[in-house]
Every structure is written in structure tokens, then in C-alpha cells.
Amino acid sequence: MLSLRVSTTAQLSPAVEQLLTNDPHVSSLTVLRGASVQPLGDVFLADIPRESANAIVDQLRSLGVHLEGTIALNP
């Protein structure tokens, strides 16, 4: 399992939440609304299996999260 942390703008937050909520591989999803100062927005925390990490990160990048926020994976 990997720990996923996404910090994103309020504008992208609904799309990120939908993506993570609808992915059957994501577990322990937590949304910290307003917790991100830079960028101003939300923080998402979740556990994901290693084998799903690339697909999930690719989807987050397709939303532009990496341009306006942060995508971090930790073992």
C-alpha cells in the first residue's frame, strides 16, 4: 500500500474527489477542506495499492493537479 496525498485548488477539488471516490482501489479516503494554504484549497489523503499508483497519478495529472497543486506518494 502507498499513501497518497493530493493538495489542490478549490476549483479542481470536486473533480479530484469524484475521481478518488469512484476508483475501487482507493481506500481510507479523507478530505481536508480548506487545509491547503498553497495552493489555496483542499488536501486529499488516501491509501492505494502499488499496482494502481500509475493509473491514479495519470488521471490526476490529466485533471491538471500537478500544475496547480501537489501529488505525493509515500510507502
HTML snippet that shows the backbone in 3Dmol.js (N, CA, C, O; Angstrom):
<script src="https://3Dmol.org/build/3Dmol-min.js"></script>
<div id="view" style="width:600px;height:400px;position:relative"></div>
<script>
const pdb = `
ATOM      1  N   MET A   1       0.836  -1.187   0.000  1.00  0.00           N
ATOM      2  CA  MET A   1       0.000   0.000   0.000  1.00  0.00           C
ATOM      3  C   MET A   1       0.871   1.236   0.000  1.00  0.00           C
ATOM      4  O   MET A   1       1.944   1.270   0.601  1.00  0.00           O
ATOM      5  N   LEU A   2       0.378   2.254  -0.692  1.00  0.00           N
ATOM      6  CA  LEU A   2       1.022   3.561  -0.703  1.00  0.00           C
ATOM      7  C   LEU A   2       0.066   4.580  -0.107  1.00  0.00           C
ATOM      8  O   LEU A   2      -1.153   4.438  -0.202  1.00  0.00           O
ATOM      9  N   SER A   3       0.633   5.604   0.507  1.00  0.00           N
ATOM     10  CA  SER A   3      -0.165   6.728   0.988  1.00  0.00           C
ATOM     11  C   SER A   3      -0.126   7.807  -0.075  1.00  0.00           C
ATOM     12  O   SER A   3       0.946   8.228  -0.510  1.00  0.00           O
ATOM     13  N   LEU A   4      -1.292   8.248  -0.485  1.00  0.00           N
ATOM     14  CA  LEU A   4      -1.432   9.300  -1.491  1.00  0.00           C
ATOM     15  C   LEU A   4      -1.856  10.584  -0.791  1.00  0.00           C
ATOM     16  O   LEU A   4      -2.775  10.589   0.028  1.00  0.00           O
ATOM     17  N   ARG A   5      -1.168  11.672  -1.128  1.00  0.00           N
ATOM     18  CA  ARG A   5      -1.572  12.998  -0.623  1.00  0.00           C
ATOM     19  C   ARG A   5      -1.669  13.916  -1.820  1.00  0.00           C
ATOM     20  O   ARG A   5      -0.721  14.061  -2.591  1.00  0.00           O
ATOM     21  N   VAL A   6      -2.825  14.533  -1.964  1.00  0.00           N
ATOM     22  CA  VAL A   6      -3.055  15.475  -3.056  1.00  0.00           C
ATOM     23  C   VAL A   6      -3.460  16.808  -2.449  1.00  0.00           C
ATOM     24  O   VAL A   6      -4.403  16.889  -1.663  1.00  0.00           O
ATOM     25  N   SER A   7      -2.739  17.841  -2.823  1.00  0.00           N
ATOM     26  CA  SER A   7      -3.086  19.207  -2.426  1.00  0.00           C
ATOM     27  C   SER A   7      -3.510  19.918  -3.701  1.00  0.00           C
ATOM     28  O   SER A   7      -2.745  19.983  -4.663  1.00  0.00           O
ATOM     29  N   THR A   8      -4.720  20.447  -3.713  1.00  0.00           N
ATOM     30  CA  THR A   8      -5.245  21.018  -4.952  1.00  0.00           C
ATOM     31  C   THR A   8      -6.098  22.252  -4.708  1.00  0.00           C
ATOM     32  O   THR A   8      -6.575  22.496  -3.600  1.00  0.00           O
ATOM     33  N   THR A   9      -6.271  23.006  -5.751  1.00  0.00           N
ATOM     34  CA  THR A   9      -7.090  24.219  -5.662  1.00  0.00           C
ATOM     35  C   THR A   9      -8.555  23.856  -5.460  1.00  0.00           C
ATOM     36  O   THR A   9      -8.986  22.744  -5.765  1.00  0.00           O
ATOM     37  N   ALA A  10      -9.298  24.804  -4.946  1.00  0.00           N
ATOM     38  CA  ALA A  10     -10.725  24.595  -4.733  1.00  0.00           C
ATOM     39  C   ALA A  10     -11.450  24.319  -6.049  1.00  0.00           C
ATOM     40  O   ALA A  10     -12.456  23.609  -6.061  1.00  0.00           O
ATOM     41  N   GLN A  11     -10.957  24.866  -7.145  1.00  0.00           N
ATOM     42  CA  GLN A  11     -11.594  24.654  -8.449  1.00  0.00           C
ATOM     43  C   GLN A  11     -11.464  23.202  -8.911  1.00  0.00           C
ATOM     44  O   GLN A  11     -12.393  22.658  -9.508  1.00  0.00           O
ATOM     45  N   LEU A  12     -10.328  22.576  -8.642  1.00  0.00           N
ATOM     46  CA  LEU A  12     -10.110  21.195  -9.069  1.00  0.00           C
ATOM     47  C   LEU A  12     -10.611  20.174  -8.048  1.00  0.00           C
ATOM     48  O   LEU A  12     -10.737  18.991  -8.364  1.00  0.00           O
ATOM     49  N   SER A  13     -10.889  20.612  -6.865  1.00  0.00           N
ATOM     50  CA  SER A  13     -11.252  19.702  -5.779  1.00  0.00           C
ATOM     51  C   SER A  13     -12.439  18.794  -6.097  1.00  0.00           C
ATOM     52  O   SER A  13     -12.360  17.599  -5.809  1.00  0.00           O
ATOM     53  N   PRO A  14     -13.528  19.290  -6.671  1.00  0.00           N
ATOM     54  CA  PRO A  14     -14.652  18.383  -6.972  1.00  0.00           C
ATOM     55  C   PRO A  14     -14.266  17.261  -7.935  1.00  0.00           C
ATOM     56  O   PRO A  14     -14.696  16.122  -7.754  1.00  0.00           O
ATOM     57  N   ALA A  15     -13.471  17.565  -8.945  1.00  0.00           N
ATOM     58  CA  ALA A  15     -13.051  16.543  -9.906  1.00  0.00           C
ATOM     59  C   ALA A  15     -12.130  15.523  -9.248  1.00  0.00           C
ATOM     60  O   ALA A  15     -12.235  14.327  -9.521  1.00  0.00           O
ATOM     61  N   VAL A  16     -11.234  15.983  -8.390  1.00  0.00           N
ATOM     62  CA  VAL A  16     -10.331  15.074  -7.674  1.00  0.00           C
ATOM     63  C   VAL A  16     -11.141  14.177  -6.742  1.00  0.00           C
ATOM     64  O   VAL A  16     -10.905  12.971  -6.677  1.00  0.00           O
ATOM     65  N   GLU A  17     -12.080  14.755  -6.035  1.00  0.00           N
ATOM     66  CA  GLU A  17     -12.907  13.964  -5.122  1.00  0.00           C
ATOM     67  C   GLU A  17     -13.695  12.902  -5.885  1.00  0.00           C
ATOM     68  O   GLU A  17     -13.779  11.756  -5.442  1.00  0.00           O
ATOM     69  N   GLN A  18     -14.264  13.267  -7.008  1.00  0.00           N
ATOM     70  CA  GLN A  18     -15.023  12.307  -7.808  1.00  0.00           C
ATOM     71  C   GLN A  18     -14.111  11.180  -8.309  1.00  0.00           C
ATOM     72  O   GLN A  18     -14.473  10.005  -8.244  1.00  0.00           O
ATOM     73  N   LEU A  19     -12.946  11.542  -8.802  1.00  0.00           N
ATOM     74  CA  LEU A  19     -12.003  10.547  -9.306  1.00  0.00           C
ATOM     75  C   LEU A  19     -11.634   9.554  -8.208  1.00  0.00           C
ATOM     76  O   LEU A  19     -11.695   8.343  -8.420  1.00  0.00           O
ATOM     77  N   LEU A  20     -11.254  10.057  -7.043  1.00  0.00           N
ATOM     78  CA  LEU A  20     -10.810   9.184  -5.953  1.00  0.00           C
ATOM     79  C   LEU A  20     -11.967   8.390  -5.346  1.00  0.00           C
ATOM     80  O   LEU A  20     -11.784   7.239  -4.950  1.00  0.00           O
ATOM     81  N   THR A  21     -13.128   8.978  -5.269  1.00  0.00           N
ATOM     82  CA  THR A  21     -14.297   8.292  -4.720  1.00  0.00           C
ATOM     83  C   THR A  21     -14.740   7.148  -5.624  1.00  0.00           C
ATOM     84  O   THR A  21     -15.146   6.092  -5.140  1.00  0.00           O
ATOM     85  N   ASN A  22     -14.662   7.357  -6.934  1.00  0.00           N
ATOM     86  CA  ASN A  22     -15.141   6.353  -7.883  1.00  0.00           C
ATOM     87  C   ASN A  22     -14.130   5.242  -8.173  1.00  0.00           C
ATOM     88  O   ASN A  22     -14.492   4.225  -8.764  1.00  0.00           O
ATOM     89  N   ASP A  23     -12.889   5.415  -7.774  1.00  0.00           N
ATOM     90  CA  ASP A  23     -11.880   4.394  -8.035  1.00  0.00           C
ATOM     91  C   ASP A  23     -11.997   3.297  -6.975  1.00  0.00           C
ATOM     92  O   ASP A  23     -11.855   3.578  -5.785  1.00  0.00           O
ATOM     93  N   PRO A  24     -12.253   2.054  -7.387  1.00  0.00           N
ATOM     94  CA  PRO A  24     -12.444   0.981  -6.408  1.00  0.00           C
ATOM     95  C   PRO A  24     -11.169   0.593  -5.658  1.00  0.00           C
ATOM     96  O   PRO A  24     -11.239  -0.114  -4.653  1.00  0.00           O
ATOM     97  N   HIS A  25     -10.011   1.045  -6.132  1.00  0.00           N
ATOM     98  CA  HIS A  25      -8.751   0.705  -5.483  1.00  0.00           C
ATOM     99  C   HIS A  25      -8.384   1.666  -4.350  1.00  0.00           C
ATOM    100  O   HIS A  25      -7.497   1.376  -3.547  1.00  0.00           O
ATOM    101  N   VAL A  26      -9.058   2.792  -4.288  1.00  0.00           N
ATOM    102  CA  VAL A  26      -8.765   3.805  -3.264  1.00  0.00           C
ATOM    103  C   VAL A  26      -9.481   3.442  -1.972  1.00  0.00           C
ATOM    104  O   VAL A  26     -10.672   3.129  -1.975  1.00  0.00           O
ATOM    105  N   SER A  27      -8.749   3.488  -0.875  1.00  0.00           N
ATOM    106  CA  SER A  27      -9.366   3.236   0.427  1.00  0.00           C
ATOM    107  C   SER A  27      -8.936   4.311   1.417  1.00  0.00           C
ATOM    108  O   SER A  27      -7.983   5.055   1.184  1.00  0.00           O
ATOM    109  N   SER A  28      -9.655   4.370   2.512  1.00  0.00           N
ATOM    110  CA  SER A  28      -9.362   5.322   3.589  1.00  0.00           C
ATOM    111  C   SER A  28      -9.264   6.753   3.070  1.00  0.00           C
ATOM    112  O   SER A  28      -8.364   7.495   3.463  1.00  0.00           O
ATOM    113  N   LEU A  29     -10.175   7.138   2.199  1.00  0.00           N
ATOM    114  CA  LEU A  29     -10.157   8.491   1.628  1.00  0.00           C
ATOM    115  C   LEU A  29     -10.600   9.512   2.668  1.00  0.00           C
ATOM    116  O   LEU A  29     -11.656   9.386   3.287  1.00  0.00           O
ATOM    117  N   THR A  30      -9.764  10.520   2.836  1.00  0.00           N
ATOM    118  CA  THR A  30     -10.055  11.625   3.743  1.00  0.00           C
ATOM    119  C   THR A  30      -9.912  12.921   2.974  1.00  0.00           C
ATOM    120  O   THR A  30      -8.950  13.103   2.227  1.00  0.00           O
ATOM    121  N   VAL A  31     -10.873  13.830   3.152  1.00  0.00           N
ATOM    122  CA  VAL A  31     -10.817  15.136   2.504  1.00  0.00           C
ATOM    123  C   VAL A  31     -10.725  16.189   3.599  1.00  0.00           C
ATOM    124  O   VAL A  31     -11.585  16.270   4.476  1.00  0.00           O
ATOM    125  N   LEU A  32      -9.672  16.993   3.534  1.00  0.00           N
ATOM    126  CA  LEU A  32      -9.482  18.088   4.492  1.00  0.00           C
ATOM    127  C   LEU A  32      -9.768  19.396   3.766  1.00  0.00           C
ATOM    128  O   LEU A  32      -8.886  19.986   3.143  1.00  0.00           O
ATOM    129  N   ARG A  33     -10.990  19.824   3.860  1.00  0.00           N
ATOM    130  CA  ARG A  33     -11.434  21.024   3.136  1.00  0.00           C
ATOM    131  C   ARG A  33     -10.771  22.268   3.720  1.00  0.00           C
ATOM    132  O   ARG A  33     -10.768  22.487   4.931  1.00  0.00           O
ATOM    133  N   GLY A  34     -10.210  23.073   2.822  1.00  0.00           N
ATOM    134  CA  GLY A  34      -9.589  24.319   3.226  1.00  0.00           C
ATOM    135  C   GLY A  34      -8.257  24.158   3.940  1.00  0.00           C
ATOM    136  O   GLY A  34      -7.723  25.132   4.472  1.00  0.00           O
ATOM    137  N   ALA A  35      -7.709  22.946   3.964  1.00  0.00           N
ATOM    138  CA  ALA A  35      -6.473  22.694   4.705  1.00  0.00           C
ATOM    139  C   ALA A  35      -5.220  23.122   3.961  1.00  0.00           C
ATOM    140  O   ALA A  35      -4.166  23.293   4.575  1.00  0.00           O
ATOM    141  N   SER A  36      -5.315  23.294   2.664  1.00  0.00           N
ATOM    142  CA  SER A  36      -4.139  23.673   1.881  1.00  0.00           C
ATOM    143  C   SER A  36      -4.029  25.194   1.789  1.00  0.00           C
ATOM    144  O   SER A  36      -4.977  25.881   1.409  1.00  0.00           O
ATOM    145  N   VAL A  37      -2.867  25.691   2.142  1.00  0.00           N
ATOM    146  CA  VAL A  37      -2.616  27.131   2.084  1.00  0.00           C
ATOM    147  C   VAL A  37      -2.017  27.511   0.729  1.00  0.00           C
ATOM    148  O   VAL A  37      -2.355  28.546   0.155  1.00  0.00           O
ATOM    149  N   GLN A  38      -1.122  26.656   0.231  1.00  0.00           N
ATOM    150  CA  GLN A  38      -0.537  26.908  -1.080  1.00  0.00           C
ATOM    151  C   GLN A  38      -0.438  25.592  -1.825  1.00  0.00           C
ATOM    152  O   GLN A  38       0.444  24.796  -1.505  1.00  0.00           O
ATOM    153  N   PRO A  39      -1.288  25.318  -2.797  1.00  0.00           N
ATOM    154  CA  PRO A  39      -2.312  26.207  -3.318  1.00  0.00           C
ATOM    155  C   PRO A  39      -3.494  26.297  -2.347  1.00  0.00           C
ATOM    156  O   PRO A  39      -3.729  25.389  -1.550  1.00  0.00           O
ATOM    157  N   LEU A  40      -4.201  27.361  -2.424  1.00  0.00           N
ATOM    158  CA  LEU A  40      -5.378  27.560  -1.582  1.00  0.00           C
ATOM    159  C   LEU A  40      -6.449  26.562  -2.001  1.00  0.00           C
ATOM    160  O   LEU A  40      -6.956  26.614  -3.121  1.00  0.00           O
ATOM    161  N   GLY A  41      -6.785  25.662  -1.102  1.00  0.00           N
ATOM    162  CA  GLY A  41      -7.773  24.642  -1.449  1.00  0.00           C
ATOM    163  C   GLY A  41      -7.815  23.507  -0.452  1.00  0.00           C
ATOM    164  O   GLY A  41      -7.748  23.717   0.759  1.00  0.00           O
ATOM    165  N   ASP A  42      -7.927  22.291  -0.985  1.00  0.00           N
ATOM    166  CA  ASP A  42      -8.174  21.115  -0.163  1.00  0.00           C
ATOM    167  C   ASP A  42      -7.017  20.116  -0.230  1.00  0.00           C
ATOM    168  O   ASP A  42      -6.206  20.136  -1.155  1.00  0.00           O
ATOM    169  N   VAL A  43      -6.969  19.248   0.773  1.00  0.00           N
ATOM    170  CA  VAL A  43      -5.998  18.166   0.813  1.00  0.00           C
ATOM    171  C   VAL A  43      -6.764  16.848   0.858  1.00  0.00           C
ATOM    172  O   VAL A  43      -7.715  16.687   1.623  1.00  0.00           O
ATOM    173  N   PHE A  44      -6.325  15.907   0.017  1.00  0.00           N
ATOM    174  CA  PHE A  44      -6.906  14.572  -0.029  1.00  0.00           C
ATOM    175  C   PHE A  44      -5.851  13.578   0.440  1.00  0.00           C
ATOM    176  O   PHE A  44      -4.697  13.637   0.014  1.00  0.00           O
ATOM    177  N   LEU A  45      -6.250  12.670   1.316  1.00  0.00           N
ATOM    178  CA  LEU A  45      -5.378  11.606   1.801  1.00  0.00           C
ATOM    179  C   LEU A  45      -6.066  10.280   1.509  1.00  0.00           C
ATOM    180  O   LEU A  45      -7.269  10.137   1.727  1.00  0.00           O
ATOM    181  N   ALA A  46      -5.298   9.309   1.014  1.00  0.00           N
ATOM    182  CA  ALA A  46      -5.884   8.005   0.713  1.00  0.00           C
ATOM    183  C   ALA A  46      -4.794   6.942   0.694  1.00  0.00           C
ATOM    184  O   ALA A  46      -3.605   7.245   0.594  1.00  0.00           O
ATOM    185  N   ASP A  47      -5.224   5.707   0.792  1.00  0.00           N
ATOM    186  CA  ASP A  47      -4.340   4.565   0.620  1.00  0.00           C
ATOM    187  C   ASP A  47      -4.663   3.941  -0.730  1.00  0.00           C
ATOM    188  O   ASP A  47      -5.828   3.777  -1.092  1.00  0.00           O
ATOM    189  N   ILE A  48      -3.600   3.593  -1.478  1.00  0.00           N
ATOM    190  CA  ILE A  48      -3.796   2.959  -2.778  1.00  0.00           C
ATOM    191  C   ILE A  48      -2.788   1.819  -2.930  1.00  0.00           C
ATOM    192  O   ILE A  48      -1.677   1.904  -2.404  1.00  0.00           O
ATOM    193  N   PRO A  49      -3.162   0.758  -3.641  1.00  0.00           N
ATOM    194  CA  PRO A  49      -2.203  -0.313  -3.883  1.00  0.00           C
ATOM    195  C   PRO A  49      -1.136   0.135  -4.876  1.00  0.00           C
ATOM    196  O   PRO A  49      -1.411   0.937  -5.769  1.00  0.00           O
ATOM    197  N   ARG A  50       0.058  -0.373  -4.722  1.00  0.00           N
ATOM    198  CA  ARG A  50       1.174  -0.004  -5.611  1.00  0.00           C
ATOM    199  C   ARG A  50       0.815  -0.197  -7.075  1.00  0.00           C
ATOM    200  O   ARG A  50       1.164   0.630  -7.917  1.00  0.00           O
ATOM    201  N   GLU A  51       0.124  -1.278  -7.379  1.00  0.00           N
ATOM    202  CA  GLU A  51      -0.181  -1.587  -8.775  1.00  0.00           C
ATOM    203  C   GLU A  51      -1.191  -0.622  -9.404  1.00  0.00           C
ATOM    204  O   GLU A  51      -1.348  -0.614 -10.625  1.00  0.00           O
ATOM    205  N   SER A  52      -1.868   0.179  -8.604  1.00  0.00           N
ATOM    206  CA  SER A  52      -2.820   1.169  -9.121  1.00  0.00           C
ATOM    207  C   SER A  52      -2.241   2.574  -9.160  1.00  0.00           C
ATOM    208  O   SER A  52      -2.868   3.486  -9.700  1.00  0.00           O
ATOM    209  N   ALA A  53      -1.066   2.758  -8.602  1.00  0.00           N
ATOM    210  CA  ALA A  53      -0.500   4.104  -8.437  1.00  0.00           C
ATOM    211  C   ALA A  53      -0.329   4.839  -9.765  1.00  0.00           C
ATOM    212  O   ALA A  53      -0.727   5.999  -9.879  1.00  0.00           O
ATOM    213  N   ASN A  54       0.248   4.195 -10.756  1.00  0.00           N
ATOM    214  CA  ASN A  54       0.486   4.881 -12.031  1.00  0.00           C
ATOM    215  C   ASN A  54      -0.806   5.353 -12.673  1.00  0.00           C
ATOM    216  O   ASN A  54      -0.882   6.482 -13.159  1.00  0.00           O
ATOM    217  N   ALA A  55      -1.821   4.504 -12.678  1.00  0.00           N
ATOM    218  CA  ALA A  55      -3.096   4.871 -13.296  1.00  0.00           C
ATOM    219  C   ALA A  55      -3.751   6.041 -12.561  1.00  0.00           C
ATOM    220  O   ALA A  55      -4.285   6.954 -13.191  1.00  0.00           O
ATOM    221  N   ILE A  56      -3.707   6.011 -11.244  1.00  0.00           N
ATOM    222  CA  ILE A  56      -4.325   7.085 -10.459  1.00  0.00           C
ATOM    223  C   ILE A  56      -3.568   8.391 -10.657  1.00  0.00           C
ATOM    224  O   ILE A  56      -4.184   9.439 -10.849  1.00  0.00           O
ATOM    225  N   VAL A  57      -2.251   8.341 -10.612  1.00  0.00           N
ATOM    226  CA  VAL A  57      -1.453   9.556 -10.832  1.00  0.00           C
ATOM    227  C   VAL A  57      -1.684  10.095 -12.244  1.00  0.00           C
ATOM    228  O   VAL A  57      -1.793  11.307 -12.428  1.00  0.00           O
ATOM    229  N   ASP A  58      -1.759   9.222 -13.234  1.00  0.00           N
ATOM    230  CA  ASP A  58      -2.035   9.663 -14.609  1.00  0.00           C
ATOM    231  C   ASP A  58      -3.374  10.386 -14.698  1.00  0.00           C
ATOM    232  O   ASP A  58      -3.488  11.404 -15.381  1.00  0.00           O
ATOM    233  N   GLN A  59      -4.375   9.868 -14.017  1.00  0.00           N
ATOM    234  CA  GLN A  59      -5.690  10.508 -14.031  1.00  0.00           C
ATOM    235  C   GLN A  59      -5.648  11.870 -13.328  1.00  0.00           C
ATOM    236  O   GLN A  59      -6.257  12.831 -13.797  1.00  0.00           O
ATOM    237  N   LEU A  60      -4.938  11.948 -12.216  1.00  0.00           N
ATOM    238  CA  LEU A  60      -4.805  13.228 -11.512  1.00  0.00           C
ATOM    239  C   LEU A  60      -4.068  14.247 -12.390  1.00  0.00           C
ATOM    240  O   LEU A  60      -4.433  15.422 -12.430  1.00  0.00           O
ATOM    241  N   ARG A  61      -3.038  13.786 -13.085  1.00  0.00           N
ATOM    242  CA  ARG A  61      -2.297  14.673 -13.992  1.00  0.00           C
ATOM    243  C   ARG A  61      -3.181  15.133 -15.153  1.00  0.00           C
ATOM    244  O   ARG A  61      -3.064  16.270 -15.610  1.00  0.00           O
ATOM    245  N   SER A  62      -4.057  14.261 -15.624  1.00  0.00           N
ATOM    246  CA  SER A  62      -4.946  14.645 -16.726  1.00  0.00           C
ATOM    247  C   SER A  62      -5.915  15.750 -16.298  1.00  0.00           C
ATOM    248  O   SER A  62      -6.417  16.502 -17.133  1.00  0.00           O
ATOM    249  N   LEU A  63      -6.173  15.839 -14.998  1.00  0.00           N
ATOM    250  CA  LEU A  63      -7.005  16.928 -14.466  1.00  0.00           C
ATOM    251  C   LEU A  63      -6.204  18.225 -14.301  1.00  0.00           C
ATOM    252  O   LEU A  63      -6.782  19.298 -14.129  1.00  0.00           O
ATOM    253  N   GLY A  64      -4.874  18.120 -14.354  1.00  0.00           N
ATOM    254  CA  GLY A  64      -4.020  19.286 -14.174  1.00  0.00           C
ATOM    255  C   GLY A  64      -3.608  19.537 -12.742  1.00  0.00           C
ATOM    256  O   GLY A  64      -3.124  20.621 -12.416  1.00  0.00           O
ATOM    257  N   VAL A  65      -3.791  18.553 -11.885  1.00  0.00           N
ATOM    258  CA  VAL A  65      -3.451  18.732 -10.466  1.00  0.00           C
ATOM    259  C   VAL A  65      -1.977  19.095 -10.297  1.00  0.00           C
ATOM    260  O   VAL A  65      -1.637  19.944  -9.473  1.00  0.00           O
ATOM    261  N   HIS A  66      -1.118  18.465 -11.062  1.00  0.00           N
ATOM    262  CA  HIS A  66       0.334  18.711 -10.934  1.00  0.00           C
ATOM    263  C   HIS A  66       0.737  20.125 -11.335  1.00  0.00           C
ATOM    264  O   HIS A  66       1.821  20.583 -10.974  1.00  0.00           O
ATOM    265  N   LEU A  67      -0.118  20.820 -12.072  1.00  0.00           N
ATOM    266  CA  LEU A  67       0.160  22.189 -12.490  1.00  0.00           C
ATOM    267  C   LEU A  67      -0.237  23.222 -11.446  1.00  0.00           C
ATOM    268  O   LEU A  67       0.337  24.309 -11.382  1.00  0.00           O
ATOM    269  N   GLU A  68      -1.225  22.871 -10.630  1.00  0.00           N
ATOM    270  CA  GLU A  68      -1.755  23.822  -9.659  1.00  0.00           C
ATOM    271  C   GLU A  68      -1.653  23.316  -8.230  1.00  0.00           C
ATOM    272  O   GLU A  68      -2.101  23.995  -7.305  1.00  0.00           O
ATOM    273  N   GLY A  69      -1.081  22.150  -8.031  1.00  0.00           N
ATOM    274  CA  GLY A  69      -1.034  21.577  -6.700  1.00  0.00           C
ATOM    275  C   GLY A  69       0.077  20.561  -6.583  1.00  0.00           C
ATOM    276  O   GLY A  69       1.106  20.672  -7.250  1.00  0.00           O
ATOM    277  N   THR A  70      -0.131  19.561  -5.728  1.00  0.00           N
ATOM    278  CA  THR A  70       0.884  18.557  -5.443  1.00  0.00           C
ATOM    279  C   THR A  70       0.260  17.171  -5.425  1.00  0.00           C
ATOM    280  O   THR A  70      -0.840  16.967  -4.911  1.00  0.00           O
ATOM    281  N   ILE A  71       0.992  16.225  -6.000  1.00  0.00           N
ATOM    282  CA  ILE A  71       0.642  14.813  -5.910  1.00  0.00           C
ATOM    283  C   ILE A  71       1.843  14.127  -5.250  1.00  0.00           C
ATOM    284  O   ILE A  71       2.950  14.163  -5.786  1.00  0.00           O
ATOM    285  N   ALA A  72       1.625  13.509  -4.102  1.00  0.00           N
ATOM    286  CA  ALA A  72       2.732  12.856  -3.393  1.00  0.00           C
ATOM    287  C   ALA A  72       2.342  11.429  -3.027  1.00  0.00           C
ATOM    288  O   ALA A  72       1.221  11.161  -2.593  1.00  0.00           O
ATOM    289  N   LEU A  73       3.305  10.513  -3.213  1.00  0.00           N
ATOM    290  CA  LEU A  73       3.136   9.119  -2.830  1.00  0.00           C
ATOM    291  C   LEU A  73       4.224   8.749  -1.830  1.00  0.00           C
ATOM    292  O   LEU A  73       5.395   9.080  -2.017  1.00  0.00           O
ATOM    293  N   ASN A  74       3.826   8.064  -0.774  1.00  0.00           N
ATOM    294  CA  ASN A  74       4.773   7.596   0.228  1.00  0.00           C
ATOM    295  C   ASN A  74       4.492   6.130   0.545  1.00  0.00           C
ATOM    296  O   ASN A  74       3.334   5.714   0.587  1.00  0.00           O
ATOM    297  N   PRO A  75       5.558   5.339   0.769  1.00  0.00           N
ATOM    298  CA  PRO A  75       5.352   3.919   1.091  1.00  0.00           C
ATOM    299  C   PRO A  75       4.730   3.745   2.465  1.00  0.00           C
ATOM    300  O   PRO A  75       4.489   2.616   2.894  1.00  0.00           O
TER     301      PRO A  75
END
`;
const viewer = $3Dmol.createViewer("view");
viewer.addModel(pdb, "pdb");
viewer.setStyle({}, {cartoon: {color: "spectrum"}});
viewer.zoomTo();
viewer.render();
</script>
